[in-house]
Amino acid sequence: MNEKLAINGGKPIRETLLSYGKQCIDDEDIQSVIDVLKSDFLTTGPTVKAFEKAVAEYVGTKYAVAVSNGTAALHIACLAAGISEGDEVLVSPLTFAASSNCILYCGAIPVFVDIDYKTYNIDVNKIEAKITEKTKAIIPVDFAGQSVDMDKIREIADKYNLIIIEDAAHALGSKYKDKKVGKLADMTEFSFHPVKPITSGEGGMIVTDDEKFYEKLNLFRTHGITRDRDLMYDNHGSWYYEQIELGYNYRITDIQCALGLSQIKKLDKFIERRRNIVNTYNAAFENLECITVPFEADYSNSGWHIYVIKLNLEKLTCSRKQIFEALRAENIGVNVHYVPVYFHPYYKKLGYKKGLCPVSEDVYNSIITLPLYPSMTENDVNDVIMAVEKVIRYYSR
Ligand SMILES: *Cc1c(COP(=O)(O)O)cnc(C)c1O
């Protein structure tokens, strides 16, 4: 089979573009939102609390604080951790910029620790070398849904007195050694953007077992304002409240939480479907020498937010860019996760230079994200496999 590639004028595998990720909404989700629209509260009402309770119960933590998006969640987690001007915070570079921007919001300094060649998560053997007297916290990212090696990170964090804020935007429902992600860090952030494991349109949450963090997270979510008599300096009467911190308006609406609450009931089914598709992909690509399929560590049970293949470029006659463009021409909505954060011009201006994390840079040069979401049909899955085989065979040495 030597079909002409769509990029060379041949017929594309698909007529329409298959996106790399997408929400999965049913009638029950829609009804749940309608019910809130007809209720007394559109924001800061009972559905926010109900969604927080559902997520806390699902992951097994005492507390949860829902906010307007995952980035806001990371920001208030950093504030609750007391991260401020001049502090250093360790973070992985192969991630969405938000994982590191939240450090900058606090006036602190992101210190990038290179990733592991197989999992693409922070390399636990490279963390200690980056710790200084100024290091206050670590933000490990569960890349693609695979949990970081939390026992090792906990050991280092305890030794150096660091706070762990886990960026689990990809990993709601994933497990580390049979414990749900969210149970093990000091604070864990989830995102409910439409491509994430479940969605609320926009939304984010911090889960924690620590009451002190919980109180602070609540403050920073709403302007730093409290009505708690124990926290207030004064009391003028029952109308009285005080702003005791500089917080933000990071509130999430009941409308959004109604969607989230309905979605979380389906999370385990979504993950089952994602894992099925991943197995199908892995089996199909096993005998393509030019591709390395995602690695799953023995301690991990991933919810697979994204499916990232690595090209073995020395076995191909072209670059990642050409494979990417050829797959797009076949109408497969491929993507790249991620440009190393410090490659971005804003970070360059701050003084970060290429060469800082060689593994991240090398991985970045050879990865492609293939479509993966629960409502993909068998046909969609087959289209992806056929397109990858078609393109890879053409460019194989
Ligand atoms: C999606 C995401 C976030 C948060 O994103 P929001 O769009 O603000 O909800 C943070 N970190 C990573 C790694 C993400 O993928």
The ligand as a MOL file (V3000), in Angstrom:
LIG
                    3D

  0  0  0     0  0            999 V3000
M  V30 BEGIN CTAB
M  V30 COUNTS 15 15 0 0 0
M  V30 BEGIN ATOM
M  V30 1 C -4.8620 22.9240 31.5360 0
M  V30 2 C -3.6950 23.0450 32.3850 0
M  V30 3 C -3.6100 23.9380 33.4720 0
M  V30 4 C -4.7100 24.8920 33.8800 0
M  V30 5 O -5.4070 25.3850 32.8500 0
M  V30 6 P -6.7510 26.2210 32.8990 0
M  V30 7 O -7.0460 26.3650 31.4550 0
M  V30 8 O -6.4230 27.5080 33.5860 0
M  V30 9 O -7.8180 25.4700 33.6410 0
M  V30 10 C -2.4670 23.9150 34.2530 0
M  V30 11 N -1.4660 23.0790 33.9900 0
M  V30 12 C -1.4990 22.2010 32.9640 0
M  V30 13 C -0.3690 21.2670 32.7650 0
M  V30 14 C -2.6020 22.1730 32.1180 0
M  V30 15 O -2.6220 21.3130 31.0920 0
M  V30 END ATOM
M  V30 BEGIN BOND
M  V30 1 1 1 2
M  V30 2 1 2 3
M  V30 3 2 2 14
M  V30 4 1 3 4
M  V30 5 2 3 10
M  V30 6 1 4 5
M  V30 7 1 5 6
M  V30 8 2 6 7
M  V30 9 1 6 8
M  V30 10 1 6 9
M  V30 11 1 10 11
M  V30 12 2 11 12
M  V30 13 1 12 13
M  V30 14 1 12 14
M  V30 15 1 14 15
M  V30 END BOND
M  V30 END CTAB
M  END
